Amino acid sequence: MNRNKLLIIFFAAAILASCTKLDRVPETNFADTGYWNTEVDLQNAANRLYQQMAGHTIDNRADDNTGQAINAISTVNRDIPSTSGDWSGPYEMIFTANNILEKGGTAKVTDAVKNRYFAEARFFRAYAYAMLMEKYGDVPLVLRTLGINDPDLKMPRTARALVANSIYEDLDFAAAWLPTRAALPAAQYGRITKSSAWALKARVGLMEGTTAKFNNLTGWQAHLNIAVTAATLVMGQGHTLFNSYLGEFTHAGDGMNNTENILMKQYAIATLTHNTSRDLENGRIAPTRNLIRQYLYTDGLPAWNSDQTPTSTLSPLFVPEANEASYNTILENRDPRLNTLLYRAGEQSYQRPWVPQTALGSRTAYAGKKGFDAADWASNNNATVQKNLIRYAEVLAHLCRG
């Protein structure tokens, strides 16, 4: 064999070897081939839903808090955007849920295991539709995955009543197959339980009942009855209020020992973090006087009526703005929760006693306290206090309103 033939054989072998190395399963992406077989596969697929949950964000769109710049939404000067995460985000979660429900059926596990993760998928599908319905009313009801050329990508909106019924059905399935709070292993803390499904159902029932009632629509009583029944079921799961209202929003409220937590977004160093405590210090989240007015006085009477004109319905403890003796006057004799919302003048805050100012930090001169955690503040951009999305306190409030 001459030299040229040897070179040809050598290069051919090298090319074949390189092709073999390139034809490998991606190590950072999971393909459907070989997946959807085990409980671990189902659990990992469901984990994506937890990643897609709403978390700590700066939301200055209402008139109850503001940031360092004027917000176009709260001033009614916002242009209609071409896209919005309020719409696309929930539908991304819905796609994930539908994908699990369609492909997870091939898993070689028991029906109980399979239905547990199908329950998680259906819970989050209901959660996503609840967010959509709250903002948009009628929305397209998509209960399967859609391809890029699927004609249903242009489907019309579905009547709100049908979307609500779909939410109830998903949550009933979820409640039937999810574990109870007491049965959830410590290693799975943060995963949803029966309480999560019933609490969300109570929230949706109250939302739909009150929406229908105040729009003079029939059937509102049925939704409120659903809310009361679901909230009552949560009460049987051993939940209690945390012993510190302020602590509920700091690391003190993290973990299984706090049974007020029903649905929360988890954070962890090097995995998922936020910067809420620094955002509070830097005035990116600043309470407004309008928010303060919404807190009742200690006698249970209001501080301001809806048209901002003092009337005889105001509390005798009310002090007109012109007669306020100091910065702290508006904070006196109020609902105790107001003291967990913001710092009083002279109270130890962030790094020093709070001195009301607008030149630096808070644009309203009020300093946000709720959600501030010293450990999170000390670790810039690495805050890990969980985000409470449904608390037992909300469930109890549903019973009062329903």
Stockholm file with secondary structure:
# STOCKHOLM 1.0

chainA/1-402         MNRNKLLIIFFAAAILASCTKLDRVPETNFADTGYWNTEVDLQNAANRLYQQMAGHTIDNRADDNTGQAINAISTVNRDIPSTSGDWSGPYEMIFTANNILEKGGTAKVTDAVKNRYFAEARFFRAYAYAMLMEKYGDVPLVLRTLGINDPDLKMPRTARALVANSIYEDLDFAAAWLPTRAALPAAQYGRITKSSAWALKARVGLMEGTTAKFNNLTGWQAHLNIAVTAATLVMGQGHTLFNSYLGEFTHAGDGMNNTENILMKQYAIATLTHNTSRDLENGRIAPTRNLIRQYLYTDGLPAWNSDQTPTSTLSPLFVPEANEASYNTILENRDPRLNTLLYRAGEQSYQRPWVPQTALGSRTAYAGKKGFDAADWASNNNATVQKNLIRYAEVLAHLCRG
#=GR chainA/1-402 SS CCHHHHHHHHHHHHHHHHHHHHSCCCSSSCCSTTCSCSHHHHHHHHHHHHHTSCCSCCCCCSSSEECSSCCTTTTTCCCCCSCCHHHHHHHHHHHHHHHHHHHGGGCSSCHHHHHHHHHHHHHHHHHHHHHHHHHHSSBCCCCSCCCTTCGGGGCCCBCHHHHHHHHHHHHHHHHHHSCCTTTSCGGGTTSCCHHHHHHHHHHHHHHHHHHHHHTTCTTHHHHHHHHHHHHHHHHTTTCCCCSCTTGGGSGGGCSTTCTTEEEEECCBTTTBCBCHHHHHHTTSSEECHHHHHTSCBTTSCCSSCTTSCCCTTSCTTCCCGGGCCSGGGGGTTBCGGGGGTBCCTTSEETTEECCCCSSSSCSSSCCBCTTCCHHHHHSTTCBCCCEEEEEHHHHHHHHHHC
#=GC SS_cons         CCHHHHHHHHHHHHHHHHHHHHSCCCSSSCCSTTCSCSHHHHHHHHHHHHHTSCCSCCCCCSSSEECSSCCTTTTTCCCCCSCCHHHHHHHHHHHHHHHHHHHGGGCSSCHHHHHHHHHHHHHHHHHHHHHHHHHHSSBCCCCSCCCTTCGGGGCCCBCHHHHHHHHHHHHHHHHHHSCCTTTSCGGGTTSCCHHHHHHHHHHHHHHHHHHHHHTTCTTHHHHHHHHHHHHHHHHTTTCCCCSCTTGGGSGGGCSTTCTTEEEEECCBTTTBCBCHHHHHHTTSSEECHHHHHTSCBTTSCCSSCTTSCCCTTSCTTCCCGGGCCSGGGGGTTBCGGGGGTBCCTTSEETTEECCCCSSSSCSSSCCBCTTCCHHHHHSTTCBCCCEEEEEHHHHHHHHHHC
//
